Amino acid sequence: MSPDRSDPKKLRRYPRYSLDVRVSVKVFRPGDPIELWGRSIEMGPDGIGVTLTGELEMGEVATLELTLPASSRPLKLRALVRYRDGLRHGFEFLARDATQQDLILKTCDVLRLHDE
């Protein structure tokens, strides 16, 4: 049976966990850079779901800035818009350094325990 491609959750490689933090998003479009903000909905080791104050296009690359619960410093990540449904966006994290990846994984561990 082939996966249902209409539901992005069914295509995920990793689970997502509930997370509500403020997220700042910047996209550099030629001649029209934009900055939006929003709130996260869920996060996993490879991405994050965010409701934003405006719409981005699938395939755009953005810079996300957010402060995870286990950290006092903002985390800046490059991410690809994988899906959009109105103002709700799904981002796939792009290149992360070891420190960023470690913080993301530790946060997911804490969120997983909280969701159980």
Secondary structure as UniProt FT lines:
FT   TURN            5..6
FT   HELIX           8..11
FT   STRAND          17..18
FT   STRAND          22..27
FT   TURN            30..31
FT   STRAND          34..44
FT   TURN            45..46
FT   STRAND          47..52
FT   TURN            58..59
FT   STRAND          61..66
FT   TURN            69..70
FT   STRAND          75..85
FT   TURN            86..87
FT   STRAND          88..93
FT   HELIX           98..115
//
